[in-house]
Amino acid sequence: MRRPRGELGPRAPRPTEGAICAGPGEPWSPSPNSMLRVLLSAQASSARLSGLLLLPPVQPYCLGPNKWGDRPPGGAPHAGPVQGLQRLLEQARSPGELLRWLGQNPTKVRAHHYPVALRRLGQLLGSQPRPPPVEQATLQDLSQLIIRNCPSFDIHTIHVCLHLAVLLGFPSDGPLVCALEQEQRFRLPPKPPPPLQPVLRGGLRLEAALSCPRFQRHPQHHLIRSLAEARPEELTPHVMVLLAQHLARHRLREPQLLEAIAHFLVAQEAQLNSKVVQKLVLPFGRLNYLPLEEQFMPCLERILAREAGVAPLATVNILMSLCQLRCLPFRALHFVFSPGFISHISGTPHALIVRRYLSLLDTAVELELPGYRGPRLPRRQQVPIFPQPLITDRARCKYSHKDIVAEGLRQLLGEEKYRQDLTVPPGYCTDFLLCVSSSGAVLPVRTQDPFLPYPPRSCPYTTRDPAQRVVLMLRERWHFCRDGRVLLGSRALRERHLGLMGYQLLPLPFEELESQRGLPQLKSYLRQKLQALGLRWGPEGG
């Protein structure tokens, strides 16, 4: 006796030869003109349909135990009726056939069959050369089946069905998506209300201002307004650290905001440790700004005296910021150059970076503090300060003028008469270095020692070697604070120290470099710059 059409048989019907419907796991190329999208008036794209095809086939045993769930899915000839229905859905050749298998076998349908049906619907609508026709009534009947049965779904099945329905283009305010979202809300545990934090409301306003997209265009307006509206107790260390980091990261030299940080540091001195203080003082050194707050330096000296032995890296970071400001306290230098401190940091994970910072501090003592008589960093502990171009220069190399300046110098002087990216003792990287005779002739670098002796005090000046070393310093746009007028602290420190070591500096500002149109104009510009120093080259220069 033959079974009525639509009931489950022991074997799945095989698709006819030449059918356009691919089986599970086969690649699909969804059509951008999906019939479902037209019927539902949704803005579904081919990418959304392709998202359906990337989802793995839904397996019944992963959706909860049942009397058939222990048996693996697949094509075993004697698989249970649940797996048999899943195979029929996966091999359906039209949306109408999908609906027929679901509607005419109510006792065999399980929750996991509905995600299988939705996924197969997406595959059918994405098939080539053209998708099968879809009737509005078929889609409505399928939606009603899912809506009627979704109260029995577990949370995973609801989530998968909701995801597939959205990818297929069912309207977000339609009955299917609304019903699934409502069931999803019922399954999820309610979130406890957030604790009230009235003290941080002003701080949260400031945090919101820091992350505002308009901050890049009008940063000071947002932050000054937030600071003005905040009460003193609302300006927490966390909020002020966020402000300091944002100013430093974006090179924003805003005096009112920097003074507010300095005042906060002085007012909250007793509550701040050195790890917080290092973040608060970072923008002052980076932005080359010494605050007007009279107690700023005395406060930092007291904090350093109190915290120096607790956090060595934070202590050295604070001193690095003060070094850029030329405000190094002698007492703190005595401590960090002491044998005990150096021995203590030698076994720490950040020993190399601390030694590099100590080497820079020792250079600053050598060049800028002739009155210092305390301990110094032993020679065996010294390392090159900046042995390669700084990270910001490497990150922006494609925007730099270095390559075109190098080409201009090559055509103007010749390759043998300059050195590029040469690191000179005690570890400063130069952009371009020239050796110049006492008469102003540019000499081949290979015939000269390009380095001046360091430390300069240990080698008294003599007239036997009057050759000068001229360093061409690129001043790119990102070497300045955002206003474009003040050099960043690290750049100003490098130029200051190179000058104190005896190198003659020739700055090349970005405004002048950007105004040159092409290599011929740049060569003329470089010629004028070098001749203004009295330099000669070529046949007449020797």
C-alpha positions as a printed Julia matrix, in Angstrom:
542×3 Matrix{Float64}:
  0.0    0.0     0.0
  1.45   3.35   -1.04
  1.85   6.08    1.53
 -0.1    9.32    1.01
  1.89  12.12   -0.59
  3.79  14.15    2.0
  4.18  11.44    4.67
  7.58  10.2     5.65
  8.84   7.05    4.01
 11.85   4.98    4.97
 13.95   6.61    2.24
 14.3   10.22    1.17
 13.27  11.11   -2.39
 16.28  11.68   -4.62
 16.51  14.93   -6.55
 16.06  14.64  -10.25
 19.07  14.71  -12.52
 20.15  18.21  -13.39
 18.46  19.83  -10.37
 19.91  23.24   -9.54
 19.65  22.83   -5.74
 22.98  22.05   -4.12
 23.26  19.81   -1.13
 24.55  20.71    2.31
 28.1   21.96    2.44
 28.33  22.76   -1.29
 29.31  26.31   -2.34
 26.62  28.81   -3.24
 26.58  32.04   -5.22
 23.49  33.89   -4.04
 21.67  36.04   -6.55
 21.39  39.76   -5.76
 17.81  39.75   -7.11
 16.35  37.35   -4.59
 12.6   36.84   -4.93
 12.25  36.77   -1.17
 13.78  40.23   -0.93
 11.28  41.56   -3.48
  8.33  39.97   -1.73
  9.34  41.2     1.71
 10.45  44.67    0.53
 13.63  44.28    2.57
 17.09  45.58    1.76
 18.79  42.2     2.02
 22.02  41.96    0.06
 23.86  39.05   -1.47
 26.28  39.3     1.45
 23.4   38.6     3.84
 22.38  35.53    1.88
 25.96  34.36    1.73
 25.99  34.63    5.52
 23.36  31.91    5.55
 25.54  29.64    3.52
 28.52  30.08    5.82
 26.56  28.74    8.79
 27.24  25.05    9.42
 24.28  22.7     9.02
 22.21  22.49   12.19
 22.66  19.14   13.92
 19.87  17.72   16.01
 22.08  16.31   18.73
 23.46  19.72   19.62
 20.06  21.18   20.42
 19.25  19.12   23.45
 18.62  15.44   24.21
 15.69  13.52   22.8
 15.01   9.92   21.95
 16.6   10.37   18.52
 19.26  12.87   19.51
 21.85  10.26   20.46
 22.04   8.95   16.91
 24.43  10.81   14.61
 22.89  12.57   11.62
 23.72  11.39    8.17
 22.54   9.18    5.41
 22.24   5.8     7.11
 19.42   3.94    5.38
 17.69   3.11    8.66
 18.09   6.52   10.36
 15.19   7.54   12.59
 12.25   9.59   11.32
 13.7   12.8    12.81
 16.9   12.48   10.78
 14.83  11.41    7.81
 12.83  14.61    7.96
 16.03  16.64    8.27
 17.35  15.04    5.08
 14.11  15.79    3.28
 14.33  19.44    4.33
 17.97  19.68    3.28
 17.11  18.26   -0.15
 13.89  20.2    -0.75
 13.75  21.67   -4.26
 11.37  24.56   -3.61
 10.0   26.68   -0.75
  6.64  24.99   -1.23
  8.19  21.57   -0.71
  9.86  22.84    2.48
  6.51  23.98    3.81
  4.86  20.68    2.81
  7.41  18.57    4.72
  6.95  20.71    7.84
  3.18  21.02    7.67
  2.22  17.44    6.82
  4.43  15.73    9.42
  3.59  17.54   12.68
  4.45  14.57   14.89
  7.93  14.24   13.39
  8.92  17.92   13.48
 11.37  18.95   16.2
 12.66  22.4    17.13
 15.94  22.01   15.23
 14.09  21.38   11.95
 13.04  25.03   11.67
 16.63  26.4    11.42
 17.3   23.67    8.84
 14.27  24.84    6.82
 15.31  28.52    7.01
 18.83  27.7     5.95
 17.59  25.63    3.01
 15.28  28.49    2.03
 18.32  30.77    1.82
 20.15  28.22   -0.3
 17.2   27.92   -2.68
 16.91  31.69   -3.06
 20.63  31.95   -3.72
 20.74  29.2    -6.34
 21.74  29.73   -9.95
 20.88  30.35  -12.74
 17.66  31.72  -11.26
 15.87  31.13   -7.95
 12.57  29.25   -7.88
  9.38  31.33   -7.63
  8.15  32.03   -4.11
  4.54  32.74   -3.21
  3.71  35.22   -0.48
  1.33  32.72    1.11
  4.14  30.16    1.37
  6.34  32.57    3.3
  3.47  33.6     5.57
  2.61  29.96    6.31
  6.26  29.2     7.13
  6.41  32.23    9.42
  3.22  31.17   11.19
  4.59  27.63   11.73
  7.7   29.03   13.41
  5.71  31.58   15.44
  3.31  28.88   16.64
  6.09  26.53   17.74
  8.81  28.92   18.96
  7.59  28.82   22.6
  8.95  25.25   22.7
 12.38  26.24   21.3
 15.46  26.41   23.5
 17.55  29.59   23.55
 20.04  28.28   20.99
 17.35  27.41   18.45
 15.67  30.79   18.95
 18.98  32.57   18.41
 19.73  30.61   15.21
 16.24  31.14   13.79
 16.38  34.86   14.56
 19.78  35.18   12.91
 18.63  33.32    9.79
 15.39  35.3     9.56
 17.31  38.57    9.63
 19.77  37.36    7.0
 16.89  36.25    4.77
 15.4   39.73    4.9
 12.29  39.2     7.02
 11.24  42.69    8.24
 12.59  43.65   11.65
  9.11  44.8    12.69
  7.36  41.81   11.14
  5.56  39.11   13.16
  8.31  36.46   12.78
 11.23  38.57   13.99
  9.14  40.17   16.76
  7.98  36.77   18.05
 11.51  35.36   18.08
 12.9   38.45   19.8
 10.19  38.26   22.43
 10.96  34.59   23.12
 14.65  35.44   23.28
 13.97  38.09   25.92
 11.93  35.61   27.95
 14.8   33.1    27.94
 17.54  35.53   28.98
 17.93  36.29   32.7
 17.06  39.9    33.59
 20.03  42.2    33.98
 20.41  43.76   37.43
 20.07  47.56   37.4
 23.46  49.31   37.38
 24.45  50.79   40.74
 23.92  54.5    41.04
 27.16  56.44   40.93
 26.25  60.09   41.33
 29.83  61.02   42.18
 31.07  59.9    38.74
 28.42  61.59   36.61
 30.63  64.55   35.8
 33.49  62.16   35.13
 31.35  60.16   32.77
 30.49  63.34   30.9
 34.19  64.0    30.53
 34.81  60.43   29.32
 32.04  60.89   26.76
 33.65  64.13   25.6
 36.99  62.36   25.18
 35.42  59.76   22.88
 33.26  62.22   20.91
 33.89  62.12   17.12
 33.96  65.94   17.02
 36.81  65.97   19.51
 39.42  66.14   16.74
 37.9   69.35   15.35
 37.01  71.18   18.57
 38.66  69.3    21.46
 39.03  72.14   23.91
 35.36  73.15   23.76
 34.1   69.72   24.83
 36.66  69.23   27.57
 36.59  72.73   29.01
 32.78  72.58   29.21
 32.92  69.18   30.93
 35.54  70.38   33.39
 33.51  73.49   34.14
 30.38  71.46   34.84
 32.15  68.89   37.01
 32.42  69.3    40.76
 35.87  68.88   42.36
 34.96  65.49   43.81
 33.86  64.31   40.37
 37.33  64.72   38.86
 38.69  61.32   39.79
 42.26  60.16   39.06
 40.9   57.84   36.36
 39.2   60.7    34.54
 42.24  62.97   34.76
 44.5   60.17   33.5
 42.17  59.76   30.5
 42.42  63.48   29.85
 46.22  63.47   30.15
 46.61  60.48   27.85
 44.31  61.99   25.25
 46.2   65.29   25.21
 49.52  63.47   24.86
 48.29  61.02   22.2
 46.81  63.74   19.98
 49.52  66.37   20.66
 46.95  68.82   22.01
 48.79  71.64   23.79
 45.77  73.19   25.51
 47.03  75.38   28.4
 43.72  75.45   30.3
 43.45  71.67   30.33
 47.1   71.17   31.23
 46.79  73.66   34.07
 43.71  71.77   35.29
 45.77  68.55   35.42
 48.6   70.32   37.26
 46.16  71.77   39.8
 44.54  68.37   40.31
 47.95  66.76   40.88
 48.85  69.33   43.52
 45.45  69.16   45.24
 45.38  65.33   45.33
 49.07  64.79   46.1
 48.48  62.67   49.19
 46.1   60.29   47.38
 48.22  59.71   44.24
 50.91  57.08   43.8
 53.77  57.27   41.33
 52.07  54.95   38.81
 49.22  57.45   38.45
 51.52  60.46   38.6
 53.65  59.2    35.68
 50.51  59.25   33.5
 49.47  62.7    34.7
 52.85  64.3    33.97
 53.27  62.59   30.58
 51.61  65.36   28.5
 53.73  68.09   30.1
 56.99  66.59   28.85
 55.6   65.39   25.52
 53.96  68.74   24.76
 56.91  70.77   26.07
 54.7   72.68   28.52
 55.82  73.81   31.97
 52.68  74.69   33.96
 52.23  77.98   35.76
 51.13  76.15   38.93
 53.79  77.19   41.46
 53.55  73.99   43.5
 53.9   71.69   40.48
 57.63  70.97   40.85
 57.72  70.91   44.7
 54.79  68.47   44.62
 56.55  66.15   42.17
 59.76  66.25   44.19
 57.85  65.18   47.31
 56.11  62.36   45.43
 59.43  61.16   44.0
 61.03  61.2    47.44
 58.11  59.19   48.83
 57.59  56.69   45.98
 60.99  56.31   44.26
 61.77  52.93   45.8
 58.26  51.52   45.27
 57.88  51.69   41.48
 61.25  52.08   39.68
 59.83  52.29   36.16
 57.24  54.9    37.16
 59.97  56.92   38.88
 62.14  56.93   35.76
 59.14  57.82   33.56
 58.43  60.87   35.72
 62.07  61.94   35.47
 61.96  61.52   31.68
 59.07  63.97   31.48
 60.93  66.42   33.73
 64.08  65.98   31.62
 62.18  67.2    28.56
 61.14  70.24   30.62
 64.73  70.82   31.86
 63.53  70.52   35.46
 65.46  67.55   36.85
 65.53  67.46   40.69
 68.98  66.64   42.06
 67.67  64.55   44.95
 65.8   62.17   42.62
 68.88  61.88   40.39
 70.97  60.9    43.41
 68.51  58.1    44.07
 68.19  56.63   40.54
 71.95  56.72   39.97
 72.69  55.04   43.29
 74.22  51.53   43.14
 71.28  50.1    45.07
 68.69  51.36   42.58
 70.72  50.22   39.56
 71.25  46.79   41.11
 67.54  46.53   41.91
 66.34  47.23   38.36
 68.91  44.92   36.75
 66.85  41.83   37.51
 63.47  43.23   36.45
 61.64  42.6    33.14
 61.91  46.26   32.18
 65.67  46.52   32.9
 66.62  47.46   29.33
 64.12  50.31   28.98
 65.08  51.66   32.42
 68.77  51.56   31.48
 67.98  53.41   28.25
 66.13  56.1    30.18
 68.92  56.3    32.76
 71.42  56.7    29.91
 69.41  59.65   28.6
 69.21  61.15   32.08
 72.99  60.76   32.42
 73.41  62.57   29.09
 71.19  65.38   30.33
 73.31  65.65   33.49
 76.49  65.74   31.4
 75.24  68.41   29.01
 72.76  70.5    30.98
 73.62  70.24   34.7
 77.23  71.33   35.18
 76.55  71.95   38.87
 75.54  68.34   39.61
 78.05  66.53   41.83
 76.19  63.34   42.68
 76.54  59.75   41.41
 76.33  59.02   37.68
 75.41  56.0    35.62
 78.45  53.69   35.34
 79.86  53.44   31.8
 79.25  49.66   31.68
 75.53  50.25   32.33
 75.08  52.79   29.54
 73.25  51.82   26.35
 72.43  53.81   23.17
 69.53  56.14   23.86
 67.69  56.04   20.51
 69.63  53.64   18.26
 67.13  53.96   15.39
 64.51  56.43   14.11
 61.64  56.96   16.5
 58.45  54.9    16.18
 56.4   57.86   14.94
 58.87  58.44   12.1
 58.82  54.77   11.09
 55.01  54.7    11.19
 54.72  57.82    9.01
 57.64  57.15    6.69
 55.43  57.26    3.6
 54.41  60.84    4.51
 57.96  61.96    5.29
 60.08  64.29    3.17
 63.21  62.27    3.93
 63.37  60.38    0.61
 63.0   63.46   -1.59
 65.49  65.43    0.54
 67.95  62.53    0.23
 67.53  62.57   -3.56
 68.02  66.33   -3.62
 71.24  66.05   -1.61
 72.47  63.22   -3.82
 72.04  65.29   -6.97
 73.35  68.45   -5.31
 76.36  67.14   -3.35
 76.91  63.54   -4.41
 76.37  60.37   -2.39
 79.82  60.46   -0.81
 79.28  63.82    0.91
 76.47  63.06    3.34
 75.3   60.27    5.63
 71.64  59.45    6.24
 70.14  58.07    9.48
 73.51  57.98   11.23
 73.37  57.39   14.99
 75.94  59.48   16.84
 77.08  58.99   20.46
 75.48  58.75   22.93
 72.69  57.4    20.71
 70.87  60.15   18.8
 69.79  59.35   15.25
 70.5   62.15   12.77
 68.56  62.68    9.54
 71.48  63.88    7.36
 75.06  64.61    8.47
 77.73  66.58    6.57
 81.4   67.05    7.36
 82.61  70.58    6.57
 86.16  71.97    6.51
 87.2   75.22    8.16
 86.86  76.95    4.8
 83.28  75.72    4.37
 83.96  72.96    1.84
 81.73  69.9     2.14
 84.08  66.92    2.58
 83.55  63.29    1.62
 82.23  61.58    4.75
 84.35  58.48    4.23
 87.54  60.54    4.69
 86.39  62.01    8.01
 85.29  60.76   11.39
 81.61  61.75   11.35
 81.32  61.59   15.13
 82.17  64.34   17.55
 83.71  63.1    20.81
 81.36  62.36   23.67
 81.4   63.44   26.44
 82.62  66.77   25.1
 84.25  67.82   28.39
 86.69  64.89   28.31
 88.13  66.03   24.94
 89.28  69.67   25.12
 88.89  71.69   21.92
 91.94  72.07   19.71
 92.45  73.94   16.47
 94.12  70.98   14.71
 90.79  69.49   13.6
 88.5   72.43   12.89
 86.08  70.37   10.77
 82.46  70.94   11.6
 79.6   68.45   11.59
 76.4   69.86   10.16
 73.16  67.98   10.87
 70.14  68.61    8.67
 67.09  68.09   10.89
 63.74  67.35    9.27
 60.96  69.01   11.2
 57.91  67.09    9.99
 54.38  68.11   10.82
 54.05  65.38   13.47
 57.2   66.59   15.23
 55.17  69.52   16.56
 52.22  69.94   18.87
 48.89  70.15   17.11
 49.13  73.93   16.83
 52.24  73.49   14.65
 54.41  76.02   16.52
 56.0   74.16   19.46
 58.29  71.17   18.99
 57.38  68.05   20.94
 59.48  67.54   24.04
 61.45  64.57   22.67
 62.33  66.47   19.47
 63.36  69.6    21.32
 65.49  67.48   23.68
 67.32  65.79   20.78
 68.08  69.07   19.03
 69.16  70.69   22.27
 71.57  67.88   23.13
 73.04  67.65   19.61
 73.69  71.38   19.71
 75.35  71.12   23.14
 77.59  68.33   21.83
 78.93  70.63   19.09
 76.87  69.69   16.03
 75.69  72.6    13.89
 71.98  72.19   13.23
 70.18  73.14   10.05
 66.41  72.73   10.58
 64.18  72.0     7.57
 60.63  72.96    8.64
 57.7   71.1     7.11
 56.06  74.35    5.94
 59.07  75.13    3.78
 59.4   71.56    2.5
 55.71  71.35    1.6
 55.92  74.58   -0.39
 58.52  73.11   -2.78
 56.95  71.9    -6.03
 59.04  69.08   -7.38
 62.68  68.09   -7.16
 64.12  71.11   -9.03
 62.54  73.54   -6.55
 63.68  71.39   -3.63
 67.28  71.36   -4.91
 67.19  75.15   -5.2
 65.82  75.36   -1.65
 68.56  73.08   -0.27
 71.22  75.04   -2.17
 70.06  78.27   -0.56
 69.98  76.68    2.91
 73.5   75.27    2.63
 74.96  78.43    1.09
 73.46  80.51    3.92
 75.78  78.55    6.25
 78.76  79.4     4.05
 79.09  75.86    2.65
 80.71  75.15   -0.73
 80.83  72.0    -2.84
 81.59  70.9    -6.36
 84.77  71.9    -8.22
 85.02  75.2    -6.37
 84.38  73.58   -2.99
 87.16  71.01   -3.11
